[in-house]
């Protein structure tokens, strides 16, 4: 999962979203969507402007990567599950409504859907 670290950068640099908006000529609503990771795509020109504005030399200062695979592995180990990567990827592709949620929310939703599916199958067999 890729996430922008804008809120952290605002705090670290001591600026407000409004100031960044005015300085860069980017709508506050656009910055808000980016800061809250509520956008499914990022405009490269905006990202480049932010990199320059915050004087970022390493892209990881702006973009954070959270591996959903690590979370899947943790869930499998902690709860004795057998979540398969391929099924999880297919599940994510089918669920456009989940595009902006973090990987833990994806997995909760995924596990609930598995549980519901298993309950439905068991009820049919009764």
URMORA-V311897 format. One record per residue. N is the residue number from 1. SS is DSSP state (H for helix, E for strand, C for the rest). PHI is phi in whole degrees, -180 to 180 (NA if undefined). D_LAST is the distance of its C-alpha to the last C-alpha in Angstrom with 2 decimals. Layout:
((N/SS/PHI/D_LAST) (N/SS/PHI/D_LAST))
This chain:
((1/C/NA/40.05) (2/E/-103/43.59) (3/E/-136/44.96) (4/E/-81/48.44) (5/C/-102/50.25) (6/H/-62/52.36) (7/H/-60/51.88) (8/H/-64/52.99) (9/H/-66/55.92) (10/H/-57/57.04) (11/H/-66/57.24) (12/H/-59/58.84) (13/H/-92/61.49) (14/C/68/62.06) (15/C/-125/61.53) (16/C/-101/59.50) (17/H/-61/57.33) (18/H/-62/59.94) (19/H/-63/62.72) (20/H/-63/60.88) (21/H/-58/60.14) (22/H/-67/63.82) (23/H/-67/65.17) (24/H/-100/63.03) (25/C/71/62.78) (26/C/-109/58.96) (27/C/-55/57.23) (28/H/-61/55.81) (29/H/-62/52.51) (30/H/-65/52.27) (31/H/-63/53.06) (32/H/-62/50.60) (33/H/-61/47.78) (34/H/-69/48.84) (35/H/-64/49.26) (36/C/-93/45.79) (37/C/51/44.29) (38/C/-104/43.00) (39/C/-109/44.37) (40/C/-87/42.56) (41/C/-143/45.91) (42/C/-122/49.30) (43/C/-79/52.70) (44/H/-61/54.72) (45/H/-66/57.97) (46/H/-67/56.61) (47/H/-60/55.41) (48/H/-63/58.85) (49/H/-61/60.56) (50/H/-67/58.51) (51/H/-59/59.32) (52/H/-71/63.00) (53/H/-57/62.98) (54/C/-88/61.41) (55/C/54/63.51) (56/C/-90/60.49) (57/C/-102/61.31) (58/C/-122/57.88) (59/H/-55/54.98) (60/H/-68/52.68) (61/H/-74/54.59) (62/C/-102/53.18) (63/E/-117/49.84) (64/E/-106/47.33) (65/E/-110/44.70) (66/C/-116/41.48) (67/C/-78/39.42) (68/H/-68/35.71) (69/H/-66/35.40) (70/H/-63/36.64) (71/H/-67/34.07) (72/H/-60/31.22) (73/H/-62/32.67) (74/H/-61/32.93) (75/H/-62/29.32) (76/H/-60/28.22) (77/H/-71/30.56) (78/H/-72/30.06) (79/H/-118/26.29) (80/C/53/25.49) (81/C/-102/23.99) (82/C/-132/24.47) (83/C/-73/25.52) (84/C/-100/27.36) (85/H/-58/30.57) (86/H/-60/30.08) (87/H/-64/26.72) (88/H/-65/28.35) (89/H/-63/31.36) (90/H/-60/29.37) (91/H/-61/27.51) (92/H/-62/30.93) (93/H/-62/32.41) (94/H/-76/29.74) (95/C/-111/30.27) (96/H/-61/33.86) (97/H/-68/33.28) (98/H/-103/33.07) (99/C/-53/36.35) (100/C/-102/38.31) (101/C/-93/36.04) (102/C/-76/36.69) (103/H/-62/34.54) (104/H/-66/32.91) (105/H/-69/31.63) (106/H/-56/30.42) (107/H/-67/28.46) (108/H/-59/26.99) (109/H/-64/25.84) (110/H/-62/24.61) (111/H/-63/22.64) (112/H/-61/21.11) (113/H/-67/20.12) (114/H/-65/18.54) (115/H/-59/16.64) (116/H/-63/15.54) (117/H/-62/14.60) (118/H/-66/12.56) (119/H/-63/10.76) (120/H/-62/10.18) (121/H/-64/8.95) (122/H/-65/6.48) (123/H/-66/5.27) (124/H/-69/5.53) (125/H/-77/3.84) (126/C/-76/0.00))
